[in-house]
Amino acid sequence: MRFGGHYFPAYVPTTGSVQQFYRDMFEQFALLEATGFDDVWVTEHHFDDFGGTLPDPATFLAAIAARTQRIRVGVAIVVMGLRNPVQVAESYAMVDVISGGRLEFGFGRGSTAAEFESFHVDLGEAPQRFQEGTELVLKAWGDGPMEHHGRFYDFSGMSVLPKPVQTPHPPVWVGASRSDDTFRWAGRNGFNLMVLPTSYDRPVLRQAIDSYRDTAREAGHDPATKHVLAKFHVYVGETPAAAERECAPYLEATLRMNDARNPARPGRGTDYALEPQKAKGSVIAGDASQCIEQLQSWVEDLGVDTVSCTFHFGGMPQELALANIRRFAERVMPAFEHVAVNR
């Protein structure tokens, strides 16, 4: 099993300035590396306190890379419908160079309507822009001048610099949340997969992941060499009561911010209490033994081998976030050292 910290930074002004918010995240990244996590992931969003304080993940990942030595740095995801793919290729190749070849690169179509409206991009074109943009970035990272003549982009004889350190390119991940076509497209291209367990009922999501692996196999890729990541909010308390007391207010704040930002598709209804949200997969919470049990259930059901954990959310104080990371590293991660993944 592979574990990472996942940062979808919902900024709450009561926690201090944005500058302090960044400092707190950098302190958490240092702790993630020191306690043995494999990855740190950041997410792209725009124009809202719910994620919008990190609009340019490449800039942030370069800063993380300069402050760390071992931990891999990932974007989950670049919203390809809102980006020029050539500039994406340039920026993230720089991150790979600065980090010494530690970049994990995640693409996605994007689904926040307000962001597409603000950029004056048709959300209905997102799937096509996402797929063509992905193709173009990988071409740009190849050797020699690039040729691309597509629906949205046309380039001829262009050499994109720098090239990534990792060859032929950094590991590629595809974020799939609501479209079965995306699962199959990711499998057909041999990319790694990222999923949000809250987006589907468990049996439906397992079926979608199985479809991804079947399509990969049919296309000549070995599914055993491909990674499947699931992302969760996580809180490990000293006791179950402490976990609920310390975690519940910040989880509710996060869920309310999410639903306010995405009014057309509120995913969690009006019941923001901890226990119902645990059942839905919005959060893994409790003492260490309870968190192990919940996580084992998801790993077994979905066949995932990579877990990214949001430890800091909803304006949670820094001391709680740091303690949460330490308890997970010391008491939960060791239980998965020899877990076999059900692919």
DACORWO-V207323 format. One record per helix or strand. SS is the DSSP state (H for helix, E for strand). FROM is the first residue (numbers start at 1). LEN is the number of residues. If there is no record, write none. Layout:
# DACORWO-V207323
ss,from,len
SS,FROM,LEN
SS,FROM,LEN
This chain:
# DACORWO-V207323
ss,from,len
E,2,6
E,10,1
H,13,3
H,18,17
E,39,4
E,50,1
H,57,11
E,72,8
H,80,3
H,85,14
E,103,6
H,113,6
H,123,18
E,146,4
E,154,5
E,171,6
H,180,10
E,192,5
H,197,3
H,202,17
H,223,3
E,228,9
H,240,22
H,263,3
H,274,7
E,283,4
H,288,15
E,306,5
H,318,19
